[in-house]
């Protein structure tokens, strides 16, 4: 009897899929880059940066549609809000991530440490930034900050044979 009452008391939160579209696209691109790295191994080297860059451009499309809509969207009891401030910050983060991918492609390719994990870690860190822009609750802010910082710590120690990298990581 008690378990039936518990099941009846649970109500699924209403999700606004359009408001979550930038995060969903970014998560999908991160998963795709990781999957390409796992499946194609060495043959994936030339295309992972392109897939990550195009994925970030694809992430900008839902941001534009949300900006044109112009209404504020509140989810999870006010813990996650997509308003004009969040959209501007998300656009800045996505643009900065795109510029980082453009600038780091040659650096990654020219070094003897070619690792495709770099792009997956960068996209995961960008996901934390994008989530942080919409966080309005301490718990969601903490989760977003951890999602931002843990991949950043891993990227600091990314070049395993470089003395400066191992000292930092």
Residue pairs with C-beta under 8 A, 6 or more apart in sequence:
13 75
13 76
13 77
14 75
15 75
16 73
16 75
16 82
17 24
18 62
18 65
18 66
18 69
18 73
19 66
19 73
19 75
19 82
20 75
21 62
21 65
21 66
22 59
22 62
22 63
22 66
22 90
22 94
22 130
23 127
23 130
23 131
25 55
25 58
25 59
25 61
25 62
26 55
26 56
26 59
26 94
26 123
26 126
26 127
26 130
27 127
28 55
29 51
29 52
29 55
29 56
29 58
29 59
29 123
30 55
30 120
30 123
30 124
30 127
32 51
32 55
33 48
33 51
33 52
33 55
33 116
33 119
33 120
33 123
34 117
34 120
36 44
36 47
36 48
36 51
36 116
37 44
37 48
37 116
37 117
37 119
37 120
40 47
44 116
45 109
45 114
45 116
48 116
48 119
49 101
49 105
49 108
49 109
49 119
51 119
52 101
52 119
52 122
52 123
53 98
53 101
53 102
55 123
56 94
56 97
56 98
56 101
56 126
57 98
59 94
60 91
60 94
60 95
63 87
63 90
63 91
63 94
66 73
66 82
66 87
67 84
67 87
67 91
70 84
72 81
72 82
72 83
72 84
73 81
73 82
73 83
74 80
74 81
75 81
75 82
76 137
76 140
78 136
78 137
79 135
79 136
79 137
79 139
79 140
80 134
80 135
80 136
80 137
80 140
81 134
81 136
82 134
85 133
86 133
86 134
89 133
90 130
90 133
90 134
93 126
93 129
93 130
93 133
94 126
94 130
97 122
97 123
97 126
97 129
100 122
101 119
101 122
104 118
108 114
108 115
108 118
111 159
113 158
113 159
113 160
113 161
113 162
115 158
117 158
118 155
118 158
121 151
121 152
121 154
121 155
121 158
122 151
122 155
124 147
124 151
125 147
125 148
125 149
125 151
125 152
125 155
127 147
128 144
128 145
128 146
128 147
128 148
128 149
128 151
129 144
129 148
131 140
131 143
131 144
131 147
132 141
132 144
132 145
132 148
135 141
135 143
135 144
153 169
154 169
156 165
156 168
156 169
157 165
157 166
157 168
157 169
158 165
158 169
159 165
160 166
